[in-house]
Amino acid sequence: MVAPKPGSSDEIKSKVNSLRFKLDNLRDDASLKSSIDSYTSLESKISNFTIRVSTLRQRKYAYNNLLEKSAVDLGNRIAAQASSIQAQISIQSTRLQNSLQAINLRLNALGNYPALPMVTAIENELDGFESQCDAAKNAVNSLFSGIDSDASQYDRDLREIEYALDQVDLASFQMLSGESVVRAVKAVWCKNGKEEKNDPEGVLYLTDQRLIFEQKEEIATKKLLFVTTEKQKVQQFLFEVPVALIQEASGEKQGVFKNVDMLKLTLASGAFSPNAVLHLFDQDCQEWQKTIVLVKTHEIDSLRVIPVDTTAQEKVKAAPTQCPNCGGLINQPILRGQDTIKCEFCGATIRL
């Protein structure tokens, strides 16, 4: 197709058509549609927070006693800003739409054979108007951007808790009576200390008493010319360690961009291994390190909403310190909800 000659009537006509197309595309910008959609979505998300928190409590999530207060605070903040946000949207969108209408009238008044300078003038005017739309959108969005950022972080926190509870519901192992999940994350257990291709992938759980890894993945069972043709879902409990036996937990950011989260654990005698290394996905390893310390030191108990069963606590306190069968000292941690333990010397089952 031959391009129209510069300054020709065909070129001017093409420019006018392009201006009409651009003007139509700016109508949503002039009405601040994207800002209105963002604000409406934020209001809806925040209004749903209290329902989501209530559901978490019904599912026996015992921690983060500030969840309810944070949901209420976010609701109060968006309500306090509502009138000023709506007023700004009305003022800015009315001004922009009036300006766009004026440009549209001048564009329609060009006639069939307008002079190029007149078309160029409207083209420049539309460019300037586009910048005005961006400035108005930024001005309106700035009124709720801080709330939006805090609500997004709060939403991520709720999603992590919801994920943990969902995984517990689907787990292949049983939680102890009265045991509460604190958090869970998709992870790979690096069995030799460094991640290898065949290392098990699954879910790492932190409860108020144990750290548990459950393999949960699809494994290729048949290949044809290096292409997987059949898979089998594998879900199995691989290890657990009482939090009391975690001597040290460290989170380390690895990789070129420091975006690979590795959790390294040093474990005391009596644990399944002297150490463990896990690659965490989509959660911060240093946050996990901090949470493990909170559980180990029992500082997390101050964040409880659902109290610990006192009967279970008394049962732990009354547990024997020696094996009634061989007299060997019981050194292993005794967890709430346990009914029996096994003597590490004679293998006898000791009822608690």
C-alpha positions as CSV (number, residue, x, y, z in Angstrom):
1,M,0.0,0.0,0.0
2,V,1.4,3.4,-1.0
3,A,1.7,5.9,1.8
4,P,0.0,9.3,1.3
5,K,2.2,12.2,0.3
6,P,3.1,14.6,3.1
7,G,0.7,17.5,3.2
8,S,-1.7,15.8,0.7
9,S,-5.4,15.6,1.3
10,D,-5.1,11.9,1.8
11,E,-2.5,12.4,4.5
12,I,-4.7,15.0,6.3
13,K,-7.7,12.7,6.1
14,S,-5.6,9.9,7.6
15,K,-4.5,12.2,10.4
16,V,-8.1,13.2,11.1
17,N,-9.2,9.6,11.3
18,S,-6.3,8.8,13.7
19,L,-7.4,11.7,15.9
20,R,-10.9,10.5,16.0
21,F,-9.7,7.0,17.0
22,K,-7.4,8.5,19.7
23,L,-10.2,10.7,21.0
24,D,-12.6,7.7,21.4
25,N,-9.9,5.8,23.2
26,L,-9.5,8.7,25.7
27,R,-13.1,8.6,26.8
28,D,-12.4,6.0,29.5
29,D,-9.4,8.0,30.6
30,A,-11.5,11.2,30.8
31,S,-14.1,9.4,33.0
32,L,-11.2,8.1,35.2
33,K,-12.6,4.6,34.7
34,S,-9.4,2.8,35.8
35,S,-9.2,4.9,39.1
36,I,-12.9,4.2,39.8
37,D,-12.4,0.4,39.1
38,S,-9.3,0.4,41.4
39,Y,-11.1,2.2,44.2
40,T,-14.2,0.0,43.9
41,S,-12.1,-3.1,43.9
42,L,-10.2,-1.9,47.0
43,E,-13.5,-1.2,48.9
44,S,-14.8,-4.6,48.0
45,K,-11.5,-6.3,49.1
46,I,-11.4,-4.5,52.4
47,S,-15.1,-5.1,53.2
48,N,-14.5,-8.8,52.8
49,F,-11.5,-9.0,55.2
50,T,-13.6,-9.4,58.3
51,I,-15.5,-12.3,56.8
52,R,-12.2,-14.0,55.8
53,V,-10.8,-13.6,59.3
54,S,-14.0,-15.0,60.9
55,T,-13.7,-18.0,58.6
56,L,-10.0,-18.5,59.7
57,R,-11.1,-18.5,63.3
58,Q,-13.8,-21.0,62.6
59,R,-11.2,-23.2,61.0
60,K,-9.2,-23.0,64.3
61,Y,-6.4,-20.7,63.2
62,A,-5.1,-19.8,66.7
63,Y,-2.6,-17.0,66.1
64,N,-2.1,-13.4,65.0
65,N,-4.4,-11.7,67.5
66,L,-4.2,-8.4,65.6
67,L,-5.9,-9.8,62.5
68,E,-9.4,-8.6,63.5
69,K,-8.1,-5.2,64.6
70,S,-6.2,-4.7,61.3
71,A,-9.3,-5.6,59.3
72,V,-11.3,-3.0,61.2
73,D,-8.6,-0.4,60.9
74,L,-8.4,-0.8,57.1
75,G,-12.2,-0.5,56.9
76,N,-12.2,2.7,58.9
77,R,-9.4,4.2,56.8
78,I,-11.1,3.6,53.5
79,A,-14.4,4.9,55.0
80,A,-12.7,8.1,56.2
81,Q,-11.3,8.7,52.8
82,A,-14.5,7.8,50.8
83,S,-16.0,11.3,50.5
84,S,-12.8,13.0,49.5
85,I,-12.0,10.3,46.9
86,Q,-15.5,10.4,45.4
87,A,-15.4,14.2,45.3
88,Q,-12.1,14.2,43.5
89,I,-13.2,11.7,41.0
90,S,-16.3,13.8,40.3
91,I,-14.4,17.1,40.0
92,Q,-11.5,15.7,37.9
93,S,-13.7,13.5,35.6
94,T,-16.2,16.4,35.0
95,R,-13.3,18.7,34.0
96,L,-11.7,16.2,31.7
97,Q,-14.9,15.2,30.0
98,N,-15.8,18.9,29.4
99,S,-12.3,19.4,27.9
100,L,-12.7,16.3,25.7
101,Q,-16.1,17.4,24.5
102,A,-14.6,20.8,23.5
103,I,-11.8,19.1,21.5
104,N,-14.4,16.8,19.9
105,L,-16.4,19.8,18.8
106,R,-13.3,21.4,17.2
107,L,-12.5,18.2,15.5
108,N,-16.0,17.9,14.0
109,A,-15.8,21.5,12.8
110,L,-12.8,20.8,10.7
111,G,-14.9,20.0,7.7
112,N,-13.9,17.8,4.7
113,Y,-10.8,19.6,3.6
114,P,-9.1,21.1,6.7
115,A,-5.8,22.8,6.6
116,L,-2.9,20.8,8.0
117,P,-2.0,23.4,10.7
118,M,-5.5,23.1,12.1
119,V,-5.2,19.3,12.3
120,T,-1.8,19.6,13.9
121,A,-3.1,22.0,16.5
122,I,-5.8,19.5,17.5
123,E,-3.2,16.7,17.5
124,N,-1.1,18.7,19.9
125,E,-4.1,19.4,22.0
126,L,-5.0,15.7,22.3
127,D,-1.4,14.9,23.4
128,G,-1.7,17.5,26.1
129,F,-5.1,16.2,27.1
130,E,-3.7,12.7,27.5
131,S,-1.1,14.1,29.9
132,Q,-3.9,15.8,31.9
133,C,-5.7,12.5,32.1
134,D,-2.6,10.8,33.5
135,A,-2.1,13.6,36.0
136,A,-5.7,13.5,37.2
137,K,-5.5,9.7,37.5
138,N,-2.3,9.9,39.6
139,A,-3.9,12.6,41.8
140,V,-7.0,10.5,42.5
141,N,-5.0,7.3,43.0
142,S,-2.6,9.0,45.5
143,L,-5.6,9.5,47.8
144,F,-5.9,5.7,48.4
145,S,-2.5,4.3,47.3
146,G,-1.3,4.0,50.9
147,I,-4.4,2.1,52.0
148,D,-4.1,0.0,48.8
149,S,-0.5,-1.0,49.6
150,D,-1.4,-1.9,53.2
151,A,-4.5,-3.8,52.1
152,S,-2.4,-5.8,49.5
153,Q,0.0,-6.8,52.3
154,Y,-2.8,-7.8,54.6
155,D,-4.4,-9.8,51.7
156,R,-1.1,-11.6,51.2
157,D,-0.9,-12.4,54.9
158,L,-4.5,-13.9,54.8
159,R,-3.7,-15.9,51.7
160,E,-0.7,-17.5,53.4
161,I,-2.8,-18.5,56.4
162,E,-5.6,-19.8,54.1
163,Y,-3.0,-21.8,52.2
164,A,-1.6,-23.3,55.5
165,L,-5.1,-24.4,56.6
166,D,-5.9,-25.8,53.2
167,Q,-2.8,-27.9,53.2
168,V,-3.4,-29.2,56.7
169,D,-6.9,-30.3,55.6
170,L,-5.4,-32.2,52.7
171,A,-2.4,-33.6,54.5
172,S,-1.5,-37.3,54.7
173,F,-0.6,-37.0,58.4
174,Q,-2.6,-36.2,61.5
175,M,-2.1,-33.1,63.6
176,L,-1.8,-33.8,67.3
177,S,-4.8,-33.1,69.5
178,G,-4.7,-29.3,70.2
179,E,-1.8,-28.7,67.9
180,S,-2.2,-25.6,65.8
181,V,-0.6,-24.8,62.4
182,V,1.4,-21.5,62.3
183,R,2.3,-21.4,58.7
184,A,3.0,-23.6,55.6
185,V,4.9,-23.1,52.4
186,K,5.7,-25.0,49.2
187,A,9.3,-26.3,49.5
188,V,11.9,-28.6,48.3
189,W,13.9,-30.7,50.8
190,C,17.5,-30.5,49.8
191,K,18.5,-33.8,51.2
192,N,22.3,-33.4,50.6
193,G,22.4,-29.8,51.6
194,K,22.3,-28.5,48.0
195,E,19.2,-28.7,45.7
196,E,19.3,-31.5,43.2
197,K,17.0,-32.6,40.5
198,N,15.4,-35.5,42.3
199,D,15.0,-33.9,45.7
200,P,11.4,-34.2,47.0
201,E,9.0,-31.3,46.5
202,G,6.2,-30.8,48.9
203,V,4.9,-28.7,51.8
204,L,6.8,-27.5,54.9
205,Y,4.6,-27.0,57.9
206,L,5.4,-25.2,61.1
207,T,3.0,-25.9,64.0
208,D,3.2,-24.6,67.5
209,Q,5.1,-27.8,68.3
210,R,6.7,-29.4,65.2
211,L,8.3,-28.7,61.9
212,I,7.0,-31.2,59.3
213,F,7.8,-31.9,55.7
214,E,5.3,-33.7,53.5
215,Q,6.3,-34.8,49.9
216,K,3.5,-33.8,47.5
217,E,4.2,-33.9,43.8
218,E,3.7,-35.7,40.5
219,I,6.6,-38.0,39.6
220,A,7.2,-39.3,36.1
221,T,6.7,-43.1,36.0
222,K,7.2,-43.6,32.2
223,K,9.1,-41.7,29.6
224,L,9.3,-42.0,25.8
225,L,12.4,-40.4,24.2
226,F,12.9,-38.2,27.3
227,V,9.2,-37.1,27.2
228,T,7.1,-37.9,30.2
229,T,4.1,-40.0,29.2
230,E,2.8,-41.1,32.6
231,K,2.9,-39.5,36.0
232,Q,2.0,-40.6,39.5
233,K,1.0,-38.4,42.4
234,V,3.1,-39.0,45.5
235,Q,2.0,-37.6,48.8
236,Q,3.8,-38.9,51.9
237,F,5.1,-37.8,55.3
238,L,8.9,-37.6,55.1
239,F,10.1,-36.0,58.3
240,E,9.1,-34.2,61.5
241,V,11.2,-32.6,64.2
242,P,10.0,-31.0,67.5
243,V,10.7,-27.3,67.4
244,A,12.4,-27.7,70.7
245,L,15.1,-29.7,68.9
246,I,15.9,-26.9,66.4
247,Q,19.1,-25.4,67.7
248,E,19.5,-22.8,65.0
249,A,17.4,-21.6,62.0
250,S,18.8,-19.3,59.4
251,G,17.3,-17.8,56.3
252,E,19.7,-17.1,53.3
253,K,18.9,-15.4,50.0
254,Q,20.8,-17.1,47.2
255,G,21.0,-16.8,43.4
256,V,22.3,-14.0,41.2
257,F,19.3,-11.8,42.1
258,K,19.1,-13.0,45.7
259,N,15.6,-14.3,45.1
260,V,16.1,-17.9,46.1
261,D,14.9,-18.4,49.7
262,M,16.8,-21.1,51.6
263,L,16.0,-22.2,55.1
264,K,18.9,-23.9,57.0
265,L,18.3,-25.8,60.2
266,T,20.8,-27.1,62.8
267,L,19.1,-29.9,64.8
268,A,19.9,-31.3,68.2
269,S,20.6,-34.9,69.1
270,G,17.4,-37.0,68.9
271,A,16.2,-35.3,65.7
272,F,16.0,-37.3,62.4
273,S,19.2,-35.6,61.1
274,P,21.9,-33.2,62.4
275,N,20.7,-30.6,59.9
276,A,18.2,-29.8,57.1
277,V,18.1,-27.4,54.2
278,L,14.9,-26.4,52.4
279,H,14.2,-24.2,49.4
280,L,11.1,-22.2,50.1
281,F,8.9,-20.9,47.3
282,D,6.9,-17.6,47.4
283,Q,7.6,-16.9,51.1
284,D,10.6,-15.2,52.7
285,C,13.1,-17.5,54.4
286,Q,14.0,-14.8,56.9
287,E,10.4,-14.5,58.0
288,W,10.3,-18.2,58.5
289,Q,13.5,-18.0,60.6
290,K,11.9,-15.3,62.8
291,T,8.7,-17.4,63.2
292,I,10.5,-20.5,64.2
293,V,12.3,-18.5,66.9
294,L,9.0,-17.2,68.1
295,V,7.6,-20.7,68.4
296,K,10.8,-22.1,70.0
297,T,10.9,-19.4,72.7
298,H,7.1,-19.6,73.2
299,E,6.8,-15.8,72.4
300,I,4.2,-16.7,69.9
301,D,1.9,-17.7,72.7
302,S,1.3,-14.0,73.3
303,L,-0.3,-13.8,69.9
304,R,-2.8,-16.7,70.5
305,V,-6.5,-16.1,70.2
306,I,-7.6,-19.7,70.9
307,P,-6.0,-20.7,74.3
308,V,-4.0,-23.9,74.8
309,D,-5.9,-26.8,76.3
310,T,-4.8,-26.7,80.0
311,T,-5.6,-30.5,80.4
312,A,-3.0,-31.2,77.6
313,Q,-0.5,-28.9,79.3
314,E,-0.9,-30.6,82.7
315,K,-0.5,-34.0,81.0
316,V,2.9,-32.9,79.6
317,K,4.0,-31.6,83.0
318,A,3.0,-34.9,84.6
319,A,4.8,-37.1,82.1
320,P,7.4,-39.5,83.5
321,T,11.1,-38.6,83.4
322,Q,12.2,-42.3,83.4
323,C,11.1,-45.3,81.5
324,P,9.1,-47.6,83.8
325,N,10.4,-50.6,82.0
326,C,14.2,-50.1,82.0
327,G,14.7,-46.9,84.1
328,G,16.3,-45.0,81.2
329,L,16.0,-41.2,81.3
330,I,13.4,-39.8,78.9
331,N,15.3,-37.0,77.1
332,Q,13.0,-36.5,74.1
333,P,10.6,-33.6,74.0
334,I,7.0,-34.5,75.0
335,L,4.4,-32.7,72.9
336,R,0.9,-31.7,73.8
337,G,-1.6,-34.2,72.3
338,Q,0.8,-37.2,72.5
339,D,-0.7,-40.3,74.2
340,T,2.4,-42.4,74.1
341,I,6.2,-42.2,73.6
342,K,8.8,-44.8,72.9
343,C,11.8,-45.4,75.1
344,E,15.0,-44.8,73.1
345,F,16.8,-47.4,75.2
346,C,14.5,-50.4,75.4
347,G,11.9,-49.5,72.8
348,A,9.0,-49.9,75.3
349,T,5.9,-47.9,74.6
350,I,5.2,-45.6,77.5
351,R,1.7,-44.3,78.0
352,L,1.3,-40.7,79.1
